[in-house]
Amino acid sequence: FSLFSFRHFRPPHGQGKQFVSRRSLLDELFEVNHIRTIYHMFIALLILFILSTLVVDFIDEGRLVLDFDLLVYAFGQLPLVVCTWTCMFLSVLVVPYTLFHLWTQTQSGSHSHPRLYSLLFGSVFLLYQVLGLGFLPTYVVVTNSLPPASCFIVILEQVRLMMKAHSFVRENGPRILIWAKDKTNPLSLSDMFHQTLFPKNCRNPVIRWGYVATKLLQVLGCLFYAYYVFVRLCIPQFHSVSLQLFDLKAMVLCVFNSILPGVLVLLLGFFAFLHCWLNAFAEMLRFADRMFYKDWWNSTSFANYYRTWNVVVHDWLYYYVYRDFLWMSQKRFRPAAMLFVFTVSAVVHEYILAICFGFFYPVLFCLFMCFGMMFNFILHDQRKGPIWNIIMWTALFLGQGVIICLYSHEWYAQRYCPLNEPSFLELLKPRSWNCQRGSVVDTDRL
């Protein structure tokens, strides 16, 4: 869909990501008994969380309480979620491919004004991205007031499918332009579509269904783990602190008390999604390149942490945002390209949290754009040695404490101090800044 002249265009052949057959790092590390013991320690901690919850409920209620009301609430309206996801997924399978197929026919030389057709089909594709994948799922989420976990499923899939559609067009569009210029066509459109989704040189011969079942059970275990973290460490703290004036002393105590649950949620999210979930679906699709992350825990710089925490998203940002920005600016504004990547990442992260939590509180955006950018240059790749790894972990712990504290406090403030007819400016102003005990209307709500 490019409108740039051929002499400025460089096709991605040989410059894009190369897929090779390799296992995920944790799968290799868990074969070492010393590392697997750490995994066993986390399982033991989960058992203690379960026992403590059962004992406390038995003392308070005089009976065993086995209901998981928080999970039931968080994953509410699942039929609507499944229906919304199905529509999004099917549309991504049909619309980009159809538009791309029609566009390729206009670039064969038999049609006049190929650039005008590129503009037309590019605009239609952009309209589909903005309205079909962007607006409609968000509208469904907001109008139906989906609970947080259900909302995360829809919005995260929305972002993933938009990224996938863009990468398909960005990877294959240059090939069509070059082949149209050279009057060659070594691959059919269906072959290009298939190779984009399933690289032929990176497939496993069989599916290990036992491995898939293990990973999906680990995902389920992580969900229950997160449930007990919130029940035992978060809800009791924020249910009481949200009824108090949130001054500087309360905020400092809240941040430090939130570090432990914040770190546990971070590690659980990493293990459940980046390791178990992605490996399970990669196994079912027989995709052999399992480098979804690297050894981010050994990072001595935040620059290396950003590259290794989520390799899937990092590579997408690098190839389709950073490199394309440099290409359009003819490699003259590298700092601006890096700033643009940080801004895109921060905006998308904050958009996800704002829609799923139901309020705008740009804590994560500020952490990304202020401290994230600052640490990216201060803790750069030239920093080596154990002390820098300790500094990285300390900053990461504090950041998780800030995120859990401020977002949880705002969550309760939104429920304790609702506004009947808020103005637009009141919607942008955090409710926790002026929510006090005197304005509480319902202290029993979750």
C-alpha positions as CSV (number, residue, x, y, z in Angstrom):
1,F,0.0,0.0,0.0
2,S,3.0,2.2,-0.3
3,L,2.8,5.6,-2.1
4,F,6.6,6.2,-2.0
5,S,8.7,6.0,-5.1
6,F,10.6,2.7,-5.8
7,R,14.0,4.3,-5.6
8,H,13.4,5.2,-1.9
9,F,11.8,1.8,-1.1
10,R,13.8,-1.2,0.3
11,P,12.0,-4.5,0.5
12,P,12.1,-6.4,3.7
13,H,13.7,-9.6,2.1
14,G,16.6,-10.7,4.3
15,Q,16.1,-7.9,6.7
16,G,13.1,-9.1,8.7
17,K,13.0,-11.5,11.6
18,Q,14.4,-14.9,10.8
19,F,12.6,-17.8,12.5
20,V,14.6,-20.8,13.6
21,S,13.6,-23.9,15.6
22,R,14.3,-23.3,19.3
23,R,12.7,-24.0,22.7
24,S,11.6,-21.4,25.2
25,L,14.2,-20.5,27.8
26,L,12.2,-21.7,30.8
27,D,11.6,-25.1,29.2
28,E,15.4,-25.5,29.1
29,L,16.0,-24.1,32.5
30,F,13.4,-26.3,34.2
31,E,15.4,-29.3,33.2
32,V,18.0,-28.1,35.8
33,N,16.9,-29.3,39.2
34,H,18.2,-26.1,41.0
35,I,15.9,-23.9,38.8
36,R,13.0,-26.3,39.0
37,T,13.2,-26.0,42.8
38,I,12.3,-22.3,42.4
39,Y,9.2,-23.4,40.5
40,H,8.3,-25.8,43.4
41,M,8.7,-22.9,45.9
42,F,6.1,-20.9,44.0
43,I,3.7,-23.9,44.1
44,A,4.3,-24.2,47.8
45,L,3.5,-20.5,48.3
46,L,0.2,-21.1,46.3
47,I,-0.6,-24.0,48.7
48,L,-0.1,-21.7,51.7
49,F,-2.3,-19.0,50.1
50,I,-5.1,-21.6,49.7
51,L,-4.7,-22.9,53.2
52,S,-4.6,-19.4,54.8
53,T,-7.8,-18.4,52.9
54,L,-9.6,-21.6,53.9
55,V,-8.6,-21.3,57.5
56,V,-9.6,-17.6,57.7
57,D,-12.9,-18.3,56.0
58,F,-13.6,-21.2,58.4
59,I,-12.8,-19.1,61.4
60,D,-15.0,-16.2,60.2
61,E,-17.9,-18.2,58.7
62,G,-17.7,-21.4,60.7
63,R,-17.5,-23.4,57.5
64,L,-15.3,-23.9,54.5
65,V,-16.0,-21.3,51.8
66,L,-15.1,-22.6,48.4
67,D,-16.8,-20.0,46.2
68,F,-14.6,-18.0,43.8
69,D,-16.8,-14.9,43.6
70,L,-13.9,-12.7,42.4
71,L,-13.1,-15.0,39.5
72,V,-16.8,-15.3,38.6
73,Y,-17.2,-11.5,38.6
74,A,-13.9,-10.8,36.7
75,F,-14.8,-13.3,33.9
76,G,-18.5,-12.3,33.6
77,Q,-20.4,-12.2,30.3
78,L,-18.2,-14.8,28.6
79,P,-20.7,-15.6,25.9
80,L,-20.5,-12.0,24.7
81,V,-16.7,-12.1,24.9
82,V,-16.6,-15.3,22.8
83,C,-19.0,-13.8,20.2
84,T,-17.1,-10.6,20.0
85,W,-13.7,-12.4,19.6
86,T,-15.1,-14.7,16.9
87,C,-16.3,-11.7,14.9
88,M,-13.0,-10.0,15.2
89,F,-11.0,-13.1,14.3
90,L,-13.1,-14.0,11.3
91,S,-13.0,-10.4,10.0
92,V,-9.2,-10.4,10.2
93,L,-9.1,-13.7,8.2
94,V,-11.3,-12.3,5.5
95,V,-11.0,-8.5,5.2
96,P,-7.3,-7.9,4.9
97,Y,-6.8,-10.8,2.6
98,T,-9.6,-9.8,0.3
99,L,-8.5,-6.1,0.2
100,F,-4.9,-7.3,-0.5
101,H,-6.0,-9.6,-3.2
102,L,-8.0,-6.9,-5.0
103,W,-5.1,-4.5,-4.6
104,T,-2.5,-6.9,-6.1
105,Q,-4.7,-7.2,-9.3
106,T,-4.4,-3.4,-9.8
107,Q,-0.5,-3.5,-9.6
108,S,0.0,-6.0,-12.4
109,G,0.3,-3.4,-15.1
110,S,-3.1,-4.0,-16.7
111,H,-4.6,-1.1,-14.7
112,S,-3.8,2.6,-15.1
113,H,-3.1,4.8,-12.1
114,P,-1.8,2.0,-9.7
115,R,-0.9,4.6,-7.1
116,L,-4.5,5.9,-7.0
117,Y,-5.6,2.3,-6.4
118,S,-3.0,2.0,-3.7
119,L,-4.4,5.1,-2.0
120,L,-8.0,3.8,-2.3
121,F,-7.3,0.3,-0.9
122,G,-5.0,1.7,1.7
123,S,-7.7,4.0,2.9
124,V,-10.2,1.2,3.0
125,F,-7.8,-0.9,5.0
126,L,-7.1,1.9,7.4
127,L,-10.8,2.5,7.8
128,Y,-11.3,-1.2,8.7
129,Q,-8.5,-1.0,11.2
130,V,-9.9,2.1,12.9
131,L,-13.6,1.2,12.8
132,G,-13.9,-2.5,12.3
133,L,-11.1,-3.6,14.7
134,G,-10.7,-0.4,16.7
135,F,-14.1,1.2,17.4
136,L,-16.6,-1.7,17.4
137,P,-14.9,-4.0,20.0
138,T,-14.3,-1.0,22.2
139,Y,-18.0,0.0,21.8
140,V,-19.1,-3.5,22.8
141,V,-16.9,-3.5,25.9
142,V,-18.0,0.0,27.1
143,T,-21.7,-0.2,26.4
144,N,-22.0,-3.7,28.0
145,S,-19.8,-2.7,31.0
146,L,-17.7,-5.9,30.7
147,P,-15.8,-6.8,33.9
148,P,-12.0,-6.5,33.9
149,A,-10.8,-9.9,32.9
150,S,-13.4,-10.3,30.1
151,C,-12.5,-6.8,29.0
152,F,-8.8,-7.6,28.9
153,I,-9.6,-10.6,26.7
154,V,-11.4,-8.5,24.1
155,I,-9.1,-5.5,24.1
156,L,-5.8,-7.5,24.1
157,E,-7.1,-9.6,21.2
158,Q,-8.2,-6.4,19.5
159,V,-4.6,-5.0,19.7
160,R,-3.1,-8.3,18.7
161,L,-5.3,-8.7,15.6
162,M,-4.6,-5.1,14.6
163,M,-0.9,-5.7,14.8
164,K,-1.3,-9.0,12.9
165,A,-3.3,-7.4,10.1
166,H,-0.7,-4.5,9.8
167,S,2.2,-6.9,9.7
168,F,0.6,-9.0,7.0
169,V,0.2,-5.9,4.8
170,R,3.6,-4.5,5.7
171,E,5.4,-7.7,5.0
172,N,3.8,-8.6,1.7
173,G,3.0,-5.2,0.2
174,P,6.7,-4.5,-0.7
175,R,7.0,-7.9,-2.4
176,I,4.0,-7.1,-4.7
177,L,5.5,-3.7,-5.6
178,I,8.9,-5.1,-6.4
179,W,7.5,-8.1,-8.3
180,A,5.1,-5.8,-10.3
181,K,8.1,-3.6,-11.2
182,D,10.2,-6.6,-12.2
183,K,7.3,-8.5,-13.9
184,T,7.9,-11.5,-11.7
185,N,5.6,-13.4,-9.3
186,P,7.4,-16.3,-7.6
187,L,4.7,-16.8,-5.0
188,S,0.9,-16.8,-5.2
189,L,-1.1,-14.6,-2.8
190,S,-2.3,-17.7,-0.9
191,D,1.3,-18.9,-0.5
192,M,2.3,-15.5,0.9
193,F,-0.7,-15.5,3.3
194,H,0.2,-19.1,4.5
195,Q,3.9,-18.3,4.9
196,T,3.1,-15.2,6.9
197,L,1.1,-17.2,9.4
198,F,3.0,-20.5,9.3
199,P,6.6,-20.2,8.1
200,K,7.5,-23.5,6.3
201,N,11.1,-23.6,7.6
202,C,10.0,-23.4,11.2
203,R,7.4,-26.2,11.8
204,N,7.4,-29.1,14.2
205,P,6.5,-32.5,12.7
206,V,4.0,-33.5,15.4
207,I,1.9,-31.9,18.1
208,R,2.7,-32.9,21.7
209,W,-0.8,-32.9,23.2
210,G,0.5,-33.7,26.6
211,Y,2.7,-30.6,26.5
212,V,-0.3,-28.5,25.4
213,A,-2.4,-29.8,28.3
214,T,0.4,-29.1,30.8
215,K,0.7,-25.5,29.6
216,L,-3.0,-24.9,29.7
217,L,-3.2,-26.3,33.2
218,Q,-0.4,-24.0,34.3
219,V,-2.3,-21.1,32.9
220,L,-5.3,-22.1,34.9
221,G,-3.1,-22.5,38.0
222,C,-1.8,-19.0,37.5
223,L,-5.3,-17.6,37.4
224,F,-6.1,-19.2,40.7
225,Y,-2.7,-18.0,42.0
226,A,-3.6,-14.4,41.0
227,Y,-7.0,-14.8,42.6
228,Y,-5.5,-15.7,46.0
229,V,-2.9,-12.9,45.6
230,F,-5.7,-10.4,45.2
231,V,-7.9,-11.9,47.9
232,R,-5.2,-12.2,50.5
233,L,-2.9,-9.2,49.7
234,C,-4.8,-6.6,47.8
235,I,-8.5,-6.5,48.6
236,P,-8.1,-6.3,52.4
237,Q,-5.6,-3.6,52.1
238,F,-7.3,-1.4,49.6
239,H,-10.8,-1.9,51.0
240,S,-9.7,-0.2,54.2
241,V,-7.2,2.3,52.8
242,S,-9.7,3.6,50.3
243,L,-11.9,4.9,53.1
244,Q,-9.1,7.1,54.4
245,L,-7.6,10.4,53.3
246,F,-4.9,9.5,50.7
247,D,-2.1,11.8,51.9
248,L,1.6,11.4,51.3
249,K,2.1,9.1,54.3
250,A,-0.7,6.8,53.2
251,M,0.6,6.7,49.6
252,V,4.1,5.8,50.6
253,L,2.8,3.0,52.9
254,C,0.5,1.8,50.2
255,V,3.3,1.7,47.5
256,F,5.6,-0.4,49.7
257,N,2.7,-2.7,50.8
258,S,1.9,-3.2,47.2
259,I,5.3,-4.3,46.1
260,L,4.9,-8.0,47.0
261,P,1.5,-8.5,45.2
262,G,2.7,-6.3,42.3
263,V,5.8,-8.5,41.8
264,L,3.8,-11.7,42.1
265,V,1.3,-10.4,39.5
266,L,4.1,-9.5,37.2
267,L,5.8,-12.9,37.5
268,L,2.4,-14.7,37.1
269,G,1.5,-12.7,34.1
270,F,4.9,-13.4,32.5
271,F,4.7,-17.1,33.2
272,A,1.1,-17.6,32.3
273,F,1.0,-15.6,29.1
274,L,4.5,-15.3,27.6
275,H,5.5,-18.8,28.5
276,C,2.6,-21.1,29.0
277,W,-0.1,-19.6,26.8
278,L,2.1,-18.8,23.8
279,N,3.9,-22.1,24.0
280,A,0.6,-24.0,24.1
281,F,-0.7,-22.4,21.0
282,A,2.6,-22.5,19.3
283,E,2.6,-26.3,19.9
284,M,-0.9,-26.7,18.5
285,L,0.1,-24.7,15.4
286,R,3.4,-26.7,15.2
287,F,5.3,-23.4,15.3
288,A,8.9,-24.3,16.3
289,D,10.4,-20.9,17.2
290,R,9.6,-20.4,20.8
291,M,11.7,-17.4,21.6
292,F,8.8,-15.3,23.0
293,Y,11.1,-13.8,25.6
294,K,14.8,-13.9,26.6
295,D,16.6,-13.9,30.0
296,W,15.1,-10.5,31.0
297,W,15.7,-11.3,34.6
298,N,19.5,-11.1,34.1
299,S,19.3,-7.6,32.5
300,T,21.7,-5.0,33.8
301,S,20.0,-2.2,31.8
302,F,16.4,-1.2,31.1
303,A,17.3,-1.0,27.4
304,N,18.1,-4.8,27.5
305,Y,15.0,-5.4,29.7
306,Y,12.7,-3.8,27.1
307,R,14.2,-5.9,24.4
308,T,14.0,-9.2,26.2
309,W,10.8,-9.0,28.4
310,N,8.4,-9.5,25.5
311,V,10.3,-10.4,22.3
312,V,7.1,-10.7,20.2
313,V,5.9,-7.1,20.9
314,H,9.5,-5.7,20.8
315,D,10.2,-7.2,17.4
316,W,6.9,-5.8,16.0
317,L,7.7,-2.3,17.3
318,Y,11.3,-2.6,16.0
319,Y,10.4,-3.8,12.5
320,Y,7.1,-1.9,11.8
321,V,7.5,1.3,13.9
322,Y,11.2,2.0,14.6
323,R,12.7,0.9,11.3
324,D,9.8,2.3,9.2
325,F,10.2,5.6,11.0
326,L,13.9,5.6,10.2
327,W,13.1,4.6,6.6
328,M,10.7,7.5,6.1
329,S,13.1,10.0,7.7
330,Q,16.0,8.5,5.8
331,K,17.7,7.5,9.0
332,R,18.2,11.1,10.2
333,F,16.2,11.1,13.5
334,R,17.1,8.0,15.6
335,P,16.3,9.7,18.9
336,A,12.9,10.8,17.5
337,A,12.3,7.2,16.3
338,M,13.0,5.8,19.8
339,L,10.7,8.5,21.4
340,F,8.0,7.6,18.9
341,V,8.2,3.9,19.8
342,F,8.0,4.7,23.5
343,T,5.0,6.9,22.9
344,V,3.2,4.3,20.8
345,S,3.8,1.6,23.5
346,A,2.8,3.9,26.3
347,V,-0.4,5.1,24.6
348,V,-1.5,1.5,23.8
349,H,-0.8,0.2,27.3
350,E,-2.7,3.1,28.8
351,Y,-5.6,2.6,26.4
352,I,-5.9,-1.0,27.4
353,L,-5.9,-0.2,31.1
354,A,-8.3,2.8,30.7
355,I,-10.9,0.7,28.8
356,C,-10.6,-2.4,31.0
357,F,-10.7,-0.5,34.3
358,G,-13.3,2.0,33.2
359,F,-11.4,5.1,34.2
360,F,-8.6,7.3,32.9
361,Y,-5.6,7.4,35.3
362,P,-2.4,7.7,33.2
363,V,0.0,6.2,35.8
364,L,1.5,3.7,33.4
365,F,1.8,6.3,30.7
366,C,3.8,8.6,32.9
367,L,6.0,5.7,34.1
368,F,6.7,4.8,30.5
369,M,7.3,8.3,29.2
370,C,9.2,9.7,32.2
371,F,11.0,7.0,34.1
372,G,11.0,4.5,31.3
373,M,12.7,6.9,28.9
374,M,15.1,8.1,31.6
375,F,16.1,4.6,32.7
376,N,16.6,3.6,29.1
377,F,19.4,6.2,28.8
378,I,20.8,6.0,32.3
379,L,20.7,2.2,32.6
380,H,22.0,1.6,29.1
381,D,23.8,-1.4,27.6
382,Q,27.2,-0.3,28.8
383,R,26.1,-0.9,32.4
384,K,27.5,-4.2,33.4
385,G,27.9,-6.1,36.7
386,P,25.6,-7.4,39.4
387,I,25.0,-4.0,41.0
388,W,23.1,-2.8,37.9
389,N,20.9,-5.9,37.9
390,I,20.1,-5.1,41.5
391,I,19.2,-1.5,40.5
392,M,17.0,-2.8,37.7
393,W,15.1,-5.1,39.9
394,T,14.7,-2.4,42.6
395,A,13.2,0.0,40.1
396,L,11.0,-2.7,38.7
397,F,9.7,-3.6,42.2
398,L,9.0,0.0,43.0
399,G,7.2,0.5,39.7
400,Q,5.0,-2.5,40.3
401,G,4.1,-1.2,43.7
402,V,3.2,2.2,42.3
403,I,1.0,0.6,39.6
404,I,-0.9,-1.7,42.0
405,C,-1.3,1.0,44.6
406,L,-2.5,3.8,42.5
407,Y,-4.8,1.8,40.2
408,S,-6.3,-0.2,43.0
409,H,-6.9,3.0,45.0
410,E,-8.6,4.6,42.0
411,W,-10.7,1.5,41.4
412,Y,-12.2,1.7,44.9
413,A,-12.6,5.5,44.7
414,Q,-14.6,5.1,41.5
415,R,-17.0,2.8,43.4
416,Y,-17.1,4.6,46.7
417,C,-17.5,8.1,45.3
418,P,-19.5,7.8,42.1
419,L,-20.5,10.9,40.2
420,N,-24.1,11.1,39.0
421,E,-23.6,13.3,35.9
422,P,-19.9,13.8,35.5
423,S,-18.5,16.3,33.0
424,F,-15.7,15.5,30.6
425,L,-13.1,17.2,32.8
426,E,-14.4,15.3,35.9
427,L,-14.0,12.0,34.0
428,L,-10.3,12.9,33.4
429,K,-9.7,13.9,37.0
430,P,-8.7,10.9,39.2
431,R,-11.5,10.3,41.7
432,S,-9.0,9.1,44.4
433,W,-7.7,12.7,44.7
434,N,-10.8,13.9,46.6
435,C,-12.7,10.7,47.6
436,Q,-13.0,10.7,51.4
437,R,-14.9,8.9,54.1
438,G,-17.7,11.5,54.2
439,S,-18.6,11.0,50.5
440,V,-18.7,7.2,50.6
441,V,-22.0,5.8,49.5
442,D,-21.5,2.0,49.6
443,T,-18.6,0.5,51.5
444,D,-19.6,-3.1,50.7
445,R,-19.1,-3.0,47.0
446,L,-16.0,-4.8,45.6
